[in-house]
Amino acid sequence: MLGLPCFINSDCASNQCADPDSDGQKTCVKGPGDPCTQLIECYNKKCQNGLCAP
């Protein structure tokens, strides 16, 4: 589930585990092509035109 703590990608339904806000704790985030409104929602911190960029 998005926003939950994780250690590896397979811990997340989105298969994306990252620390986009650089707080030292990884969480489940969105992957390329998923809808977003904030940079920290996306695995690579890239939200463009409402979608996480590849």
N, CA and C atoms as an extended XYZ file, in Angstrom:
162
Properties=species:S:1:pos:R:3:atomname:S:1:resname:S:1:resid:I:1 pbc="F F F"
N         0.841       -1.173        0.000 N   MET     1
C         0.000        0.000        0.000 CA  MET     1
C         0.898        1.252        0.000 C   MET     1
N         0.516        2.235       -0.749 N   LEU     2
C         1.301        3.450       -0.857 CA  LEU     2
C         1.476        4.142        0.486 C   LEU     2
N         2.691        4.624        0.738 N   GLY     3
C         2.982        5.337        1.963 CA  GLY     3
C         3.414        4.469        3.125 C   GLY     3
N         3.260        3.146        2.994 N   LEU     4
C         3.666        2.257        4.079 CA  LEU     4
C         5.174        2.034        4.044 C   LEU     4
N         5.789        1.800        5.204 N   PRO     5
C         7.230        1.527        5.236 CA  PRO     5
C         7.561        0.267        4.432 C   PRO     5
N         8.755        0.257        3.829 N   CYS     6
C         9.195       -0.904        3.055 CA  CYS     6
C        10.717       -0.994        3.109 C   CYS     6
N        11.230       -2.148        2.690 N   PHE     7
C        12.671       -2.362        2.628 CA  PHE     7
C        13.125       -2.659        1.206 C   PHE     7
N        12.289       -3.406        0.459 N   ILE     8
C        12.609       -3.762       -0.927 CA  ILE     8
C        11.372       -3.556       -1.795 C   ILE     8
N        11.568       -3.458       -3.115 N   ASN     9
C        10.460       -3.195       -4.036 CA  ASN     9
C         9.306       -4.176       -3.869 C   ASN     9
N         9.606       -5.452       -3.653 N   SER    10
C         8.539       -6.453       -3.583 CA  SER    10
C         7.684       -6.315       -2.318 C   SER    10
N         8.078       -5.454       -1.372 N   ASP    11
C         7.245       -5.185       -0.198 CA  ASP    11
C         6.006       -4.370       -0.572 C   ASP    11
N         5.991       -3.769       -1.764 N   CYS    12
C         4.927       -2.852       -2.169 CA  CYS    12
C         4.085       -3.409       -3.313 C   CYS    12
N         2.794       -3.134       -3.280 N   ALA    13
C         1.910       -3.531       -4.381 CA  ALA    13
C         2.341       -2.844       -5.671 C   ALA    13
N         2.884       -1.631       -5.551 N   SER    14
C         3.342       -0.887       -6.726 CA  SER    14
C         4.703       -1.385       -7.215 C   SER    14
N         5.345       -2.251       -6.425 N   ASN    15
C         6.698       -2.759       -6.697 CA  ASN    15
C         7.718       -1.622       -6.743 C   ASN    15
N         7.443       -0.550       -5.991 N   GLN    16
C         8.324        0.618       -5.936 CA  GLN    16
C         8.543        1.012       -4.477 C   GLN    16
N         9.758        0.811       -3.973 N   CYS    17
C        10.125        1.168       -2.611 CA  CYS    17
C        11.254        2.188       -2.697 C   CYS    17
N        11.057        3.382       -2.136 N   ALA    18
C        12.068        4.436       -2.256 CA  ALA    18
C        11.974        5.401       -1.081 C   ALA    18
N        12.921        6.317       -1.019 N   ASP    19
C        12.943        7.365       -0.003 CA  ASP    19
C        12.927        8.717       -0.722 C   ASP    19
N        11.820        9.061       -1.397 N   PRO    20
C        11.788       10.280       -2.201 CA  PRO    20
C        11.867       11.578       -1.405 C   PRO    20
N        11.514       11.553       -0.121 N   ASP    21
C        11.610       12.780        0.665 CA  ASP    21
C        12.919       12.859        1.452 C   ASP    21
N        13.800       11.889        1.229 N   SER    22
C        15.152       11.856        1.823 CA  SER    22
C        15.145       11.986        3.342 C   SER    22
N        14.164       11.322        3.991 N   ASP    23
C        14.111       11.357        5.451 CA  ASP    23
C        14.766       10.134        6.088 C   ASP    23
N        15.345        9.256        5.268 N   GLY    24
C        16.028        8.073        5.770 CA  GLY    24
C        15.134        6.864        5.938 C   GLY    24
N        13.851        6.988        5.622 N   GLN    25
C        12.923        5.860        5.741 CA  GLN    25
C        12.253        5.613        4.397 C   GLN    25
N        12.413        4.402        3.884 N   LYS    26
C        11.787        4.055        2.611 CA  LYS    26
C        10.306        3.780        2.800 C   LYS    26
N         9.517        4.179        1.796 N   THR    27
C         8.079        3.922        1.788 CA  THR    27
C         7.664        3.464        0.398 C   THR    27
N         6.486        2.852        0.314 N   CYS    28
C         5.935        2.438       -0.970 CA  CYS    28
C         5.474        3.692       -1.714 C   CYS    28
N         5.919        3.825       -2.946 N   VAL    29
C         5.596        4.986       -3.765 CA  VAL    29
C         5.037        4.539       -5.111 C   VAL    29
N         4.676        5.501       -5.930 N   LYS    30
C         4.115        5.218       -7.249 CA  LYS    30
C         5.222        5.044       -8.280 C   LYS    30
N         4.907        4.310       -9.324 N   GLY    31
C         5.854        4.068      -10.403 CA  GLY    31
C         5.534        4.873      -11.639 C   GLY    31
N         6.359        4.750      -12.683 N   PRO    32
C         6.149        5.473      -13.934 CA  PRO    32
C         4.744        5.258      -14.492 C   PRO    32
N         4.096        6.370      -14.872 N   GLY    33
C         2.767        6.303      -15.468 CA  GLY    33
C         1.626        6.402      -14.471 C   GLY    33
N         1.936        6.299      -13.172 N   ASP    34
C         0.897        6.418      -12.151 CA  ASP    34
C         0.539        7.888      -11.939 C   ASP    34
N        -0.715        8.205      -11.631 N   PRO    35
C        -1.115        9.590      -11.400 CA  PRO    35
C        -0.448       10.158      -10.143 C   PRO    35
N        -0.109       11.446      -10.168 N   CYS    36
C         0.542       12.084       -9.024 CA  CYS    36
C         0.194       13.564       -8.977 C   CYS    36
N         0.398       14.139       -7.800 N   THR    37
C         0.236       15.581       -7.636 CA  THR    37
C         1.482       16.194       -6.996 C   THR    37
N         2.339       15.350       -6.389 N   GLN    38
C         3.555       15.824       -5.730 CA  GLN    38
C         4.746       14.988       -6.159 C   GLN    38
N         5.910       15.596       -6.193 N   LEU    39
C         7.129       14.889       -6.583 CA  LEU    39
C         7.413       13.687       -5.697 C   LEU    39
N         7.176       13.819       -4.384 N   ILE    40
C         7.532       12.742       -3.464 CA  ILE    40
C         6.621       11.521       -3.573 C   ILE    40
N         5.557       11.607       -4.364 N   GLU    41
C         4.708       10.442       -4.586 CA  GLU    41
C         5.380        9.438       -5.512 C   GLU    41
N         6.331        9.899       -6.308 N   CYS    42
C         6.918        9.085       -7.367 CA  CYS    42
C         8.281        8.513       -6.984 C   CYS    42
N         8.552        7.318       -7.463 N   TYR    43
C         9.792        6.610       -7.196 CA  TYR    43
C        11.022        7.451       -7.511 C   TYR    43
N        10.982        8.168       -8.618 N   ASN    44
C        12.143        8.945       -9.056 CA  ASN    44
C        11.992       10.453       -8.802 C   ASN    44
N        11.019       10.834       -7.995 N   LYS    45
C        10.751       12.238       -7.658 CA  LYS    45
C        10.468       13.088       -8.898 C   LYS    45
N         9.802       12.524       -9.908 N   LYS    46
C         9.460       13.255      -11.126 CA  LYS    46
C         7.978       13.104      -11.419 C   LYS    46
N         7.211       14.154      -11.134 N   CYS    47
C         5.782       14.187      -11.433 CA  CYS    47
C         5.588       15.249      -12.517 C   CYS    47
N         5.216       14.808      -13.716 N   GLN    48
C         5.057       15.727      -14.844 CA  GLN    48
C         3.682       15.538      -15.470 C   GLN    48
N         2.962       16.623      -15.631 N   ASN    49
C         1.623       16.583      -16.236 CA  ASN    49
C         0.696       15.611      -15.520 C   ASN    49
N         0.829       15.504      -14.195 N   GLY    50
C        -0.055       14.659      -13.413 CA  GLY    50
C         0.290       13.190      -13.401 C   GLY    50
N         1.451       12.810      -13.962 N   LEU    51
C         1.876       11.414      -13.983 CA  LEU    51
C         3.324       11.297      -13.539 C   LEU    51
N         3.639       10.185      -12.869 N   CYS    52
C         5.031        9.915      -12.531 CA  CYS    52
C         5.803        9.615      -13.822 C   CYS    52
N         6.864       10.364      -14.024 N   ALA    53
C         7.659       10.218      -15.247 CA  ALA    53
C         8.560        8.984      -15.176 C   ALA    53
N         8.884        8.413      -16.323 N   PRO    54
C         9.783        7.231      -16.335 CA  PRO    54
C        11.195        7.588      -15.948 C   PRO    54
